Amino acid sequence: MDILIKNCRVVDETKDFVGDIYIKEGEITHYGKDLNYPCLTIDATNLVAMPAFIDTHAHFREPGFTYKEDIYTGSLAALKGGYTLVNLMANTNPVSSTLEVVDYVLNRSKELDLIDIHQTISITKDFDGKTLEHLDYLDSRVKFISDDGKGIQSNLTMYQAMKKAKEKGLTIIAHEEDEEIVYINTRLSENLMTLRDIYLSKITGASLHLAHVSTKESIEFIRKAKKEVSNLTCEATPHHIALYDLDYNVNPPIRKREDVLAIVEGIKYGIVDVIATDHAPHSIEDKEAGAPGISGLETAFSICYTNLVRTGDISLNRLSQLMSAAPGRLMGINKGKIKAGYDGDIVLLDLDKEFRIDKNDFISKGKNTPFNGMKVYGQVVATIRKGEIKYNGGINY
């Protein structure tokens, strides 16, 4: 579909100007000033156009737990949050340990035609903590492997998994949690496993992506390691950026203010590579029973914009890099930049819009959020995927 976005502030990781974007047959073909094409035209005066966001870490719960979320509701929530691509974790039922599950998820996503989805495969078969043979049968559609929600407890298993990942060109997304230590000290649990996996990735040469980094010590480990380990990346979540000293059940936990300050410093100076939501929706009953997680797709941009850009810690360009360009590079796709030949995935934003987060307005089935009632800035007005308006929160055309 062809679409022309006019009179907007155009921002990505390197650009910031007022002008127009032309999308032809689903791809960005031209951007600049005073463009005119005979096609659907959006007057985006006073709005900001950025590359749509990419989430490297989300849970849509399908197959198996669709009372919490499903691919349809998760996709709609993603669009409302400005996302057009999400990477789904493997803790479904059955566990995503086979290409049959990948086929199911991708076929369902194609049928809905709302967003693009990548399905992660588990590191160990059915999360058993030891079996790796299923990795030999993966095809090129799989880029990431992860036992997210569970740390790989065995040193030998993780070493062997990294060797396989290196051979097959896969990236390991590591959930850093020592199950013997976590009930004694959650900080020590994360830090020990982070150190171990950084060292194993250095030895094996495997690409390692550290999920939801939450401690100041882990940030420091990563900072030092990046001086000599080129295949290391990490993510931070909006809730670990914006919250501290809060008793809200999420894994890893909400930490202390000193940890938040370290994460923000890591974001400022390039230690943190991407912001990922760890969107983890739950039913009210499951949450009350202690299930950890936050429903995060619909609030991620406004929380990050409010707590990082409006505070002066980073530029809007850097936020675009964290939420779009860097995740796009990690996934090896033509998304995340406003550049000719890239997918025509654009989010339109009203940065001056002030509002309070209301969990009852969530499209996601999961209403579990510690941000309910919080005042934030930066509202998603529309999300465009490959030239098609998939979410319209108030634009006229």
C-alpha positions as CSV (number, residue, x, y, z in Angstrom):
1,M,0.0,0.0,0.0
2,D,1.2,3.6,-0.8
3,I,1.0,6.2,1.9
4,L,2.5,9.7,2.3
5,I,3.0,11.1,5.8
6,K,3.3,14.9,5.7
7,N,4.6,17.7,7.9
8,C,5.9,15.5,10.8
9,R,9.1,15.6,12.8
10,V,11.0,12.7,11.5
11,V,13.2,11.0,14.1
12,D,15.3,7.8,14.0
13,E,18.7,6.9,15.5
14,T,20.5,9.4,13.3
15,K,17.8,11.8,11.8
16,D,15.8,14.6,13.3
17,F,14.1,17.0,10.8
18,V,10.6,18.2,9.8
19,G,9.4,16.7,6.6
20,D,7.6,13.9,4.9
21,I,7.9,10.1,4.5
22,Y,6.7,8.2,1.4
23,I,5.9,4.5,1.6
24,K,5.4,2.6,-1.6
25,E,4.3,-1.1,-1.7
26,G,5.1,-1.5,1.9
27,E,8.7,0.0,1.8
28,I,10.0,3.4,2.6
29,T,11.1,4.8,-0.8
30,H,11.7,8.5,-0.1
31,Y,11.8,10.9,2.8
32,G,12.5,14.6,2.8
33,K,10.7,17.9,2.4
34,D,7.8,18.9,0.2
35,L,7.1,15.5,-1.1
36,N,3.9,15.0,-3.2
37,Y,2.5,11.7,-4.4
38,P,-1.0,10.8,-5.5
39,C,-1.8,8.4,-2.6
40,L,-3.3,8.2,0.8
41,T,-1.9,11.2,2.7
42,I,-1.7,11.8,6.4
43,D,-1.2,15.4,7.7
44,A,1.0,14.7,10.7
45,T,1.6,18.3,11.7
46,N,2.7,18.5,15.4
47,L,3.4,14.8,15.5
48,V,6.6,12.8,15.5
49,A,7.2,10.0,13.1
50,M,9.6,7.3,14.3
51,P,10.4,3.8,13.1
52,A,7.9,1.4,14.7
53,F,9.2,-0.3,17.8
54,I,10.7,-3.8,17.9
55,D,10.4,-5.9,21.1
56,T,13.1,-8.6,21.6
57,H,11.3,-10.1,24.6
58,A,7.6,-10.7,25.0
59,H,5.1,-13.5,26.0
60,F,1.8,-13.9,24.0
61,R,1.0,-17.2,25.9
62,E,-0.2,-19.1,22.8
63,P,-0.3,-22.0,22.6
64,G,-1.5,-23.3,25.9
65,F,-2.2,-20.3,28.1
66,T,-4.6,-18.2,26.0
67,Y,-6.7,-17.2,29.1
68,K,-3.7,-14.9,29.9
69,E,-3.1,-13.6,26.3
70,D,-3.2,-14.9,22.8
71,I,-1.6,-13.9,19.5
72,Y,-4.5,-11.8,18.5
73,T,-4.8,-9.7,21.7
74,G,-1.1,-9.6,22.1
75,S,-0.7,-8.3,18.5
76,L,-3.4,-5.6,19.1
77,A,-1.6,-4.5,22.3
78,A,1.7,-4.3,20.4
79,L,0.2,-2.1,17.8
80,K,-1.4,0.2,20.4
81,G,2.1,0.5,21.9
82,G,3.7,1.3,18.6
83,Y,5.3,-2.1,18.0
84,T,5.2,-4.0,14.6
85,L,7.6,-6.8,15.5
86,V,7.9,-8.9,18.6
87,N,10.1,-11.8,19.6
88,L,8.1,-14.3,21.6
89,M,9.6,-16.5,24.3
90,A,9.3,-20.2,24.5
91,N,7.4,-20.8,27.7
92,T,4.2,-21.9,26.0
93,N,2.3,-25.2,26.4
94,P,3.7,-27.2,24.7
95,V,7.0,-25.5,25.2
96,S,8.4,-24.0,21.9
97,S,11.0,-26.7,21.4
98,T,10.0,-27.8,17.9
99,L,9.4,-26.3,14.5
100,E,5.8,-27.4,14.8
101,V,5.2,-24.7,17.4
102,V,7.1,-22.2,15.3
103,D,4.8,-23.1,12.3
104,Y,1.7,-22.8,14.4
105,V,2.7,-19.3,15.8
106,L,3.9,-17.9,12.4
107,N,0.9,-19.3,10.5
108,R,-1.4,-17.7,13.1
109,S,0.4,-14.4,12.8
110,K,0.3,-14.5,9.0
111,E,-3.5,-15.3,9.1
112,L,-4.1,-12.3,11.4
113,D,-1.8,-10.0,9.4
114,L,-1.4,-7.5,12.3
115,I,2.3,-7.5,13.2
116,D,5.4,-9.5,12.4
117,I,6.4,-12.2,14.9
118,H,9.6,-14.2,15.6
119,Q,9.2,-17.3,17.7
120,T,12.1,-18.3,20.0
121,I,13.0,-21.9,20.5
122,S,13.9,-23.2,24.0
123,I,17.6,-23.9,24.7
124,T,16.8,-27.2,26.4
125,K,14.0,-29.4,25.2
126,D,10.8,-28.7,27.1
127,F,12.9,-26.7,29.6
128,D,14.3,-29.9,31.0
129,G,17.6,-28.2,31.7
130,K,19.8,-30.7,29.8
131,T,18.6,-31.9,26.4
132,L,19.9,-30.0,23.4
133,E,19.4,-32.4,20.4
134,H,16.3,-30.5,19.2
135,L,18.6,-27.6,18.2
136,D,20.0,-29.7,15.4
137,Y,16.7,-29.6,13.5
138,L,16.1,-25.8,13.5
139,D,15.8,-23.9,10.2
140,S,16.7,-20.3,9.3
141,R,13.5,-18.9,10.7
142,V,14.8,-19.3,14.2
143,K,17.3,-16.6,15.3
144,F,17.1,-16.9,19.1
145,I,17.0,-19.7,21.7
146,S,16.1,-19.1,25.3
147,D,14.8,-20.9,28.4
148,D,13.4,-17.5,29.6
149,G,11.7,-17.8,32.9
150,K,14.3,-20.4,34.0
151,G,18.1,-20.0,34.1
152,I,20.2,-22.8,32.7
153,Q,21.6,-24.3,35.9
154,S,24.2,-26.6,34.5
155,N,27.5,-25.1,33.5
156,L,28.1,-28.0,31.1
157,T,24.7,-27.6,29.5
158,M,25.2,-23.9,28.9
159,Y,28.7,-24.5,27.5
160,Q,27.4,-27.1,25.1
161,A,24.4,-24.9,24.2
162,M,26.7,-22.0,23.4
163,K,28.9,-24.3,21.2
164,K,25.8,-25.3,19.3
165,A,24.5,-21.7,19.0
166,K,27.9,-20.7,17.6
167,E,27.8,-23.4,15.0
168,K,24.3,-22.6,13.9
169,G,24.5,-18.8,14.1
170,L,21.9,-18.5,16.9
171,T,21.8,-15.9,19.6
172,I,21.2,-17.1,23.2
173,I,18.9,-15.0,25.2
174,A,19.9,-15.8,28.8
175,H,17.6,-15.6,31.8
176,E,20.2,-15.1,34.6
177,E,18.9,-16.9,37.7
178,D,20.7,-19.4,39.9
179,E,17.8,-21.4,41.4
180,E,19.9,-22.5,44.4
181,I,20.7,-19.0,45.4
182,V,17.7,-17.0,44.3
183,Y,15.7,-17.7,47.5
184,I,18.6,-16.5,49.6
185,N,19.6,-13.5,47.5
186,T,18.1,-12.6,44.2
187,R,20.8,-10.1,43.4
188,L,23.6,-12.6,43.9
189,S,21.5,-15.1,41.9
190,E,21.5,-12.8,38.8
191,N,25.1,-11.6,39.2
192,L,26.6,-15.1,39.5
193,M,24.9,-16.4,36.3
194,T,25.7,-13.2,34.4
195,L,29.4,-13.6,35.1
196,R,29.3,-17.3,34.2
197,D,27.6,-16.7,30.8
198,I,29.7,-13.8,29.8
199,Y,32.8,-16.0,30.4
200,L,31.3,-18.9,28.5
201,S,30.4,-16.6,25.6
202,K,33.9,-15.3,25.5
203,I,35.3,-18.9,25.4
204,T,32.8,-20.3,22.8
205,G,32.4,-17.2,20.6
206,A,28.6,-17.6,20.9
207,S,26.4,-14.6,20.6
208,L,24.9,-13.8,24.0
209,H,22.0,-11.5,24.8
210,L,21.4,-10.9,28.5
211,A,17.7,-10.5,29.2
212,H,16.2,-7.9,31.6
213,V,19.4,-6.8,33.3
214,S,18.5,-5.4,36.7
215,T,21.5,-5.0,39.0
216,K,24.2,-2.4,39.1
217,E,26.8,-5.2,39.4
218,S,25.6,-6.9,36.2
219,I,25.8,-3.5,34.4
220,E,29.4,-3.2,35.5
221,F,30.2,-6.7,34.5
222,I,28.8,-6.0,31.0
223,R,30.6,-2.7,30.7
224,K,34.0,-4.4,31.4
225,A,33.2,-7.4,29.2
226,K,32.3,-5.3,26.2
227,K,35.8,-4.1,25.9
228,E,36.9,-7.5,24.7
229,V,33.7,-9.5,23.9
230,S,32.1,-8.3,20.7
231,N,29.3,-10.8,20.7
232,L,27.6,-9.6,23.9
233,T,24.4,-7.5,24.1
234,C,21.9,-6.8,26.8
235,E,18.4,-5.4,27.4
236,A,16.7,-3.4,30.1
237,T,13.0,-3.2,30.7
238,P,10.9,-0.1,31.2
239,H,10.0,-1.2,34.7
240,H,13.6,-1.6,35.7
241,I,14.3,1.8,34.3
242,A,11.4,3.6,36.0
243,L,10.7,1.8,39.3
244,Y,12.7,1.1,42.5
245,D,12.0,0.0,46.1
246,L,8.6,-1.3,45.0
247,D,7.1,-4.6,46.2
248,Y,5.6,-5.7,42.9
249,N,6.1,-9.3,41.8
250,V,8.3,-9.5,38.7
251,N,11.3,-11.6,37.8
252,P,13.9,-10.3,38.2
253,P,12.6,-8.1,41.0
254,I,12.2,-4.4,41.1
255,R,15.6,-3.3,42.5
256,K,17.0,-0.3,44.4
257,R,17.4,3.3,43.3
258,E,21.1,2.7,42.9
259,D,20.4,-0.1,40.4
260,V,18.1,2.2,38.4
261,L,20.7,4.9,38.3
262,A,23.3,2.3,37.0
263,I,20.9,1.1,34.3
264,V,20.2,4.7,33.2
265,E,24.0,5.3,33.1
266,G,24.3,2.1,31.1
267,I,21.7,3.4,28.6
268,K,23.4,6.8,28.3
269,Y,26.8,5.3,27.6
270,G,25.9,2.4,25.3
271,I,26.3,-0.5,27.7
272,V,22.6,-1.3,27.4
273,D,21.8,-2.2,23.8
274,V,18.0,-2.4,23.7
275,I,14.9,-1.7,25.7
276,A,12.6,-4.8,25.8
277,T,9.3,-5.0,27.5
278,D,9.3,-8.5,28.9
279,H,5.5,-8.2,28.3
280,A,4.2,-10.9,30.6
281,P,0.4,-10.8,30.9
282,H,-1.5,-12.8,33.6
283,S,-5.1,-13.3,34.6
284,I,-6.2,-11.5,37.8
285,E,-6.3,-14.9,39.6
286,D,-2.8,-15.9,38.5
287,K,-1.4,-12.6,39.5
288,E,-3.0,-12.7,42.9
289,A,-1.6,-16.2,43.3
290,G,1.9,-14.8,42.8
291,A,2.7,-15.1,39.1
292,P,5.6,-12.7,38.3
293,G,5.3,-10.3,35.4
294,I,4.1,-7.0,33.9
295,S,1.8,-6.3,30.9
296,G,4.2,-3.9,29.2
297,L,3.7,-3.4,25.5
298,E,1.1,-0.6,25.7
299,T,3.0,1.6,28.2
300,A,6.7,1.0,27.2
301,F,7.2,4.1,25.0
302,S,5.5,6.6,27.3
303,I,7.4,5.3,30.4
304,C,10.7,5.4,28.6
305,Y,10.1,8.8,27.0
306,T,9.0,10.3,30.3
307,N,11.8,8.7,32.4
308,L,14.7,9.0,29.9
309,V,14.1,11.7,27.3
310,R,12.1,14.3,29.2
311,T,14.6,14.0,32.1
312,G,17.4,15.0,29.7
313,D,19.3,11.7,30.2
314,I,19.1,10.7,26.6
315,S,18.0,12.1,23.2
316,L,15.0,11.0,21.3
317,N,17.4,9.7,18.7
318,R,19.0,7.4,21.3
319,L,15.6,6.2,22.5
320,S,14.7,5.3,18.8
321,Q,18.0,3.4,18.6
322,L,17.1,1.4,21.8
323,M,13.6,0.6,20.8
324,S,13.9,0.2,17.0
325,A,17.3,0.3,15.2
326,A,19.3,-1.8,17.7
327,P,16.7,-4.5,18.0
328,G,16.4,-4.5,14.2
329,R,20.1,-5.1,13.9
330,L,20.0,-7.8,16.6
331,M,17.3,-9.6,14.6
332,G,19.0,-9.0,11.2
333,I,16.0,-7.4,9.5
334,N,15.1,-4.3,7.5
335,K,13.2,-2.6,10.2
336,G,14.0,0.1,12.8
337,K,15.2,2.9,10.6
338,I,13.7,5.5,8.3
339,K,15.7,4.6,5.3
340,A,15.0,3.7,1.7
341,G,14.4,0.0,1.3
342,Y,13.4,-0.6,4.9
343,D,9.9,-1.8,5.8
344,G,7.3,1.0,5.9
345,D,6.8,0.5,9.7
346,I,6.1,3.9,11.3
347,V,4.7,5.0,14.6
348,L,3.2,8.5,15.0
349,L,3.5,10.1,18.4
350,D,2.2,13.1,20.3
351,L,5.1,13.8,22.6
352,D,3.3,16.7,24.3
353,K,0.3,14.5,25.3
354,E,0.1,14.1,29.0
355,F,-2.1,11.3,30.4
356,R,-2.5,8.8,33.2
357,I,-2.0,5.1,32.5
358,D,-5.3,3.2,33.0
359,K,-5.0,-0.5,33.1
360,N,-8.7,-0.8,32.2
361,D,-7.9,0.7,28.8
362,F,-5.4,-2.0,28.0
363,I,-6.2,-4.1,24.9
364,S,-4.0,-6.9,26.4
365,K,-5.9,-9.5,28.4
366,G,-3.3,-8.9,31.1
367,K,-4.1,-5.8,33.3
368,N,-1.2,-6.5,35.6
369,T,0.9,-3.3,35.8
370,P,2.5,-1.3,38.6
371,F,2.1,1.8,36.4
372,N,-1.7,2.2,36.8
373,G,-2.5,5.8,37.6
374,M,1.0,7.1,36.7
375,K,1.2,10.4,34.8
376,V,3.3,10.1,31.6
377,Y,4.0,11.9,28.4
378,G,4.1,10.7,24.8
379,Q,1.1,9.0,23.3
380,V,1.0,6.6,20.3
381,V,-1.4,8.2,17.8
382,A,-1.0,5.6,15.0
383,T,1.0,2.6,14.1
384,I,1.7,1.8,10.4
385,R,3.0,-1.6,9.2
386,K,4.3,-1.9,5.7
387,G,2.3,1.1,4.6
388,E,-1.0,0.0,6.3
389,I,-2.5,1.8,9.2
390,K,-2.9,-1.0,11.7
391,Y,-3.7,1.1,14.8
392,N,-5.4,4.5,14.6
393,G,-5.7,6.4,17.9
394,G,-6.9,9.6,16.4
395,I,-5.4,10.6,13.1
396,N,-7.5,12.0,10.2
397,Y,-6.8,11.3,6.5
